[in-house]
Amino acid sequence: MEKKKTYQELLKEYTMTQKQKQTKSLERQTELFLNHILRKSREEQLRKEIDFALDRKDKEAFMKLSKELSSHMGQ
C-alpha cells in the first residue's frame, strides 16, 4: 500500500528541488564568468607579448603570438 505524501512533505521536496536548480544555475554562471575573465586576461597578455615582439623586431615570435591570439579570439 502506497503512503501518500502530505502537503508539507511535497512542499519541502519542491523547495529542495528549486534550491538545487538555483545552485546549479549559479555554478554555471560563475563558471562562464570565470572563463570569460581568463580569456580576457590571456588576450591582454598575448597583446603585450606581441607588442614586445614588435619592439624587438622578432618576426617569429610575432607570427606565433599573432596566430595564437587569432585562434584564441575565435573561441
C-alpha positions in Angstrom: 0.0 0.0 0.0 1.4 3.4 -1.0 1.8 6.1 1.6 0.5 9.4 0.3 2.7 12.4 1.0 1.4 15.3 2.9 1.3 18.8 1.5 4.2 19.8 3.8 6.3 16.9 2.5 5.6 17.8 -1.1 6.3 21.4 -0.5 9.6 20.5 1.2 10.6 18.3 -1.8 9.7 21.1 -4.2 11.7 23.7 -2.3 14.7 21.4 -2.2 14.5 20.8 -5.9 14.2 24.5 -6.6 17.2 25.3 -4.5 19.2 22.6 -6.3 18.3 24.1 -9.6 19.3 27.6 -8.5 22.6 26.3 -7.2 23.4 24.6 -10.5 22.4 27.7 -12.4 24.6 29.8 -10.2 27.5 27.4 -10.6 27.2 27.5 -14.3 27.0 31.3 -14.4 30.1 31.5 -12.2 32.0 29.1 -14.5 31.1 31.2 -17.5 32.2 34.4 -15.8 35.5 32.9 -14.7 36.2 31.5 -18.2 35.4 35.0 -19.6 37.9 36.6 -17.2 40.6 34.0 -18.0 40.1 34.5 -21.8 40.3 38.3 -21.5 43.4 38.0 -19.3 45.1 35.7 -21.8 44.1 38.1 -24.7 45.7 41.0 -22.9 48.9 39.0 -22.1 49.2 38.0 -25.8 48.7 41.6 -27.0 51.5 42.7 -24.6 53.8 39.9 -25.8 53.0 40.8 -29.5 53.9 44.5 -28.8 57.2 43.3 -27.2 58.0 41.1 -30.2 57.4 44.1 -32.5 59.7 46.3 -30.4 62.4 43.6 -30.7 61.6 43.1 -34.4 61.2 39.4 -33.6 59.1 38.2 -36.6 59.0 34.6 -35.5 57.6 35.4 -32.0 55.2 38.0 -33.6 53.8 35.4 -36.1 53.4 32.7 -33.4 51.7 35.0 -30.9 49.5 36.6 -33.5 48.4 33.2 -34.7 47.6 32.2 -31.0 45.7 35.5 -30.5 43.7 34.9 -33.7 42.7 31.4 -32.7 42.1 32.5 -29.1 39.7 35.2 -30.2 37.8 32.8 -32.4 36.7 30.7 -29.5 
